[in-house]
């Protein structure tokens, strides 16, 4: 996650206070946070919402509010934390949709064996007539 932040925010250094804040977020002890946020969720949110965060930054710049570097990371982090419940709801909807698609796929691939014709052997011999099989299919 830190590598991604360095690239996207063009920073090379994180103060100790930022590491402490991130650690508190990951273990759920950050102020006003009632549950831990896994690093995977936070990074996924950040990656998905980067264009949204960039639009907010452009809007701020137009209004004379220049936020760069670690200050912008903290600003964007605050936005993401406020949206975490929405992210969890979205994630749950995606999970349900995926399960639905998988179940539909399973249901559509069920073979009804009662509709398959049984093949009769000709002259009660042990030989199978290929033409009978192809006709049955």
C-alpha positions in Angstrom: 0.0 0.0 0.0 2.8 2.4 0.9 4.5 1.8 -2.5 1.2 2.6 -4.2 0.8 5.8 -2.2 4.3 6.9 -3.0 3.7 6.5 -6.7 0.2 8.1 -6.8 0.9 11.0 -4.5 4.6 11.5 -5.5 5.9 11.3 -1.9 9.1 9.7 -0.8 8.7 10.0 3.0 6.0 9.1 5.5 6.3 10.6 9.0 6.1 8.3 12.0 2.7 9.8 12.9 1.3 8.5 9.6 2.5 5.0 10.3 0.9 5.2 13.7 -2.4 6.4 12.2 -2.4 3.6 9.6 -1.6 1.0 12.3 -4.5 2.3 14.4 -6.8 2.1 11.4 -5.8 -1.5 10.7 -6.4 -2.6 14.3 -9.5 -0.6 14.8 -8.3 1.8 17.5 -8.2 4.9 15.4 -10.4 7.7 16.8 -14.1 7.5 15.9 -13.5 4.2 14.1 -15.6 1.3 15.6 -14.0 -1.6 13.6 -10.7 -2.5 12.1 -10.2 -1.9 8.4 -8.0 -4.5 6.6 -5.2 -3.2 4.5 -6.7 -5.0 1.5 -10.0 -3.1 1.9 -8.3 0.3 2.4 -6.0 -0.2 -0.7 -9.0 -1.4 -2.8 -11.1 1.6 -1.8 -8.2 3.9 -2.5 -7.5 2.4 -5.9 -11.2 2.5 -6.9 -11.8 6.0 -5.7 -8.6 7.6 -6.9 -10.3 9.4 -9.8 -13.0 10.7 -7.4 -10.3 11.9 -5.0 -8.5 13.6 -7.9 -11.7 15.4 -8.8 -12.0 16.7 -5.3 -8.4 17.8 -5.3 -9.0 19.7 -8.6 -12.0 21.4 -7.1 -10.1 22.3 -4.0 -7.3 23.8 -6.2 -9.9 25.9 -8.1 -11.1 27.3 -4.8 -7.5 28.2 -3.8 -7.0 25.2 -1.4 -3.6 23.6 -2.3 -3.1 20.2 -0.6 -0.1 18.2 -1.6 2.0 15.3 -0.4 1.3 13.8 3.0 -1.3 16.4 3.7 -3.3 15.3 0.7 -2.9 11.6 1.6 -4.3 12.4 5.1 -7.2 14.4 3.5 -8.0 11.6 1.1 -7.7 9.0 3.9 -10.3 10.9 5.9 -12.7 10.9 2.9 -12.2 7.1 2.5 -12.7 6.4 6.1 -16.0 8.2 6.0 -17.1 6.0 3.1 -16.1 2.7 4.5 -19.6 1.6 5.4 -20.7 2.2 1.9 -17.7 0.2 0.6 -18.7 -2.7 2.8 -22.3 -2.6 1.5 -21.0 -2.5 -2.1 -18.6 -5.4 -1.4 -21.5 -7.5 0.1 -23.7 -6.7 -3.0 -20.9 -7.9 -5.3 -20.4 -11.1 -3.3 -24.2 -11.8 -3.5 -24.2 -11.1 -7.2 -21.2 -13.4 -7.7 -22.9 -16.2 -5.8 -26.1 -15.7 -7.8 -24.2 -16.0 -11.1 -22.4 -19.1 -9.9 -25.6 -20.7 -8.8 -27.4 -19.8 -12.0 -24.5 -21.3 -14.0 -24.7 -24.5 -11.9 -28.5 -24.7 -12.4 -28.2 -24.2 -16.2 -25.7 -27.0 -16.5 -27.7 -29.7 -14.9 -28.2 -32.7 -17.2 -31.6 -34.3 -17.2 -30.6 -37.9 -17.7 -34.3 -39.0 -18.1 -34.3 -37.3 -21.6 -31.4 -39.4 -22.9 -32.6 -42.3 -25.0 -31.3 -45.6 -24.1 -29.4 -47.4 -26.9 -30.6 -50.8 -27.9 -28.0 -53.4 -29.0 -28.7 -54.9 -32.3 -29.3 -58.7 -32.4 -28.7 -59.0 -28.7 -24.9 -59.0 -29.4 -22.3 -57.2 -27.4 -21.5 -55.0 -30.3 -22.6 -51.4 -30.3 -23.9 -49.8 -33.4 -22.4 -46.3 -33.8 -25.2 -45.2 -36.0 -27.7 -45.9 -33.2 -25.7 -43.9 -30.8 -25.4 -40.9 -33.2 -29.2 -41.1 -33.9 -29.8 -41.1 -30.1 -27.8 -37.9 -29.7 
